């Protein structure tokens, strides 16, 4: 007798063989769903470091979808999400590690709250510190200024400037948004809302999806009783490359233009767009310099020529 799957896990990878190996090993060691009732997808965005070969050889249960090019986060996730047959789907980053049961504790939230369509968990960094992106408020102009200038990250900062940093990591309940590193969703809700917006290549697509869940009257919930390690920057590095930096700021622009700009004055929108452009220039310069400094610190590779 064929048993229908209950959970689909979707992971998008790019040049992260070791991280993905650790992620999958932790997933298979802790995932509290019978093998016959789960679907595990890995969409590889054209890696050249042996990532797809590693998956194929070590994890035969995984449905591997290798792509020739880097399609980005949204497009790659959507490829697998369209194939998922399970009533629940988990979007998981390859730079995460699962340390305990995740499905049963979180699916209880859906059972107890029929209006909730998406659940996120407590994310901690490698050193155990809370990842503040695990539960977020939707961005505001004041909050963005506070975050990017660093003022909002200081202890005692006014809430208007510190809205990116939640007051507590231990309180469960509804939130504006959770992080794309770990998003457990009802497939029915996702079908209602729509998949990731493929106009985003990388960054902000998770915030966009959360916003659309709220627009469609589906709640987003943060549940700290489940903890997952998130190695922030594990797939992109400490300093973003040029393409990633441009994509981040283009995502900010797209999100604002899509959801906020239609209800705001043209002058204010122009100021916001100029601010995003100015920040892009600063970020590009900072990341280029940072990468150069890191490269200079690396030990020289001995020459093999005589």
Rosetta blueprint (number, residue, H / E / L):
1 X L
2 X L
3 X L
4 X L
5 X L
6 X L
7 X E
8 X E
9 X E
10 X E
11 X E
12 X E
13 X E
14 X L
15 X L
16 X L
17 X H
18 X H
19 X H
20 X H
21 X H
22 X H
23 X H
24 X H
25 X H
26 X H
27 X H
28 X H
29 X H
30 X H
31 X L
32 X L
33 X L
34 X L
35 X H
36 X H
37 X H
38 X E
39 X E
40 X E
41 X E
42 X E
43 X E
44 X E
45 X E
46 X L
47 X L
48 X L
49 X L
50 X L
51 X H
52 X H
53 X H
54 X H
55 X H
56 X H
57 X H
58 X H
59 X L
60 X L
61 X L
62 X L
63 X E
64 X E
65 X E
66 X E
67 X E
68 X L
69 X L
70 X L
71 X L
72 X L
73 X H
74 X H
75 X H
76 X H
77 X H
78 X H
79 X H
80 X H
81 X H
82 X L
83 X L
84 X L
85 X L
86 X L
87 X L
88 X E
89 X E
90 X E
91 X E
92 X E
93 X E
94 X L
95 X L
96 X E
97 X E
98 X E
99 X L
100 X L
101 X L
102 X L
103 X H
104 X H
105 X H
106 X H
107 X H
108 X H
109 X H
110 X H
111 X H
112 X H
113 X L
114 X L
115 X L
116 X E
117 X E
118 X E
119 X E
120 X E
121 X E
122 X E
123 X E
124 X E
125 X L
126 X L
127 X L
128 X L
129 X L
130 X E
131 X L
132 X H
133 X H
134 X H
135 X E
136 X E
137 X L
138 X L
139 X L
140 X L
141 X H
142 X H
143 X H
144 X H
145 X H
146 X H
147 X H
148 X H
149 X H
150 X L
151 X H
152 X H
153 X H
154 X L
155 X L
156 X L
157 X L
158 X L
159 X L
160 X L
161 X L
162 X L
163 X L
164 X L
165 X L
166 X L
167 X L
168 X L
169 X L
170 X L
171 X L
172 X L
173 X E
174 X E
175 X L
176 X L
177 X E
178 X E
179 X L
180 X L
181 X L
182 X E
183 X E
184 X E
185 X E
186 X E
187 X H
188 X H
189 X H
190 X H
191 X H
192 X H
193 X H
194 X L
195 X L
196 X L
197 X L
198 X L
199 X L
200 X L
201 X L
202 X L
203 X L
204 X L
205 X H
206 X H
207 X H
208 X H
209 X H
210 X H
211 X H
212 X H
213 X H
214 X H
215 X H
216 X L
217 X L
218 X L
219 X E
220 X E
221 X E
222 X E
223 X E
224 X E
225 X E
226 X E
227 X E
228 X E
229 X E
230 X E
231 X L
232 X L
233 X L
234 X L
235 X L
236 X L
237 X L
238 X L
239 X L
240 X L
241 X L
242 X H
243 X H
244 X H
245 X H
246 X H
247 X H
248 X H
249 X H
250 X H
251 X H
252 X H
253 X H
254 X H
255 X H
256 X H
257 X H
258 X H
259 X H
260 X H
261 X H
262 X H
263 X H
264 X L
265 X L
266 X H
267 X H
268 X H
269 X H
270 X H
271 X H
272 X H
273 X H
274 X H
275 X H
276 X H
277 X H
278 X H
279 X H
280 X H
281 X H
282 X H
283 X H
284 X H
285 X H
286 X H
287 X H
288 X H
289 X H
290 X H
291 X H
292 X H
293 X H
294 X H
295 X H
296 X H
297 X H
298 X L
299 X L
300 X L
301 X L
302 X L
303 X L
304 X L
305 X L
306 X L
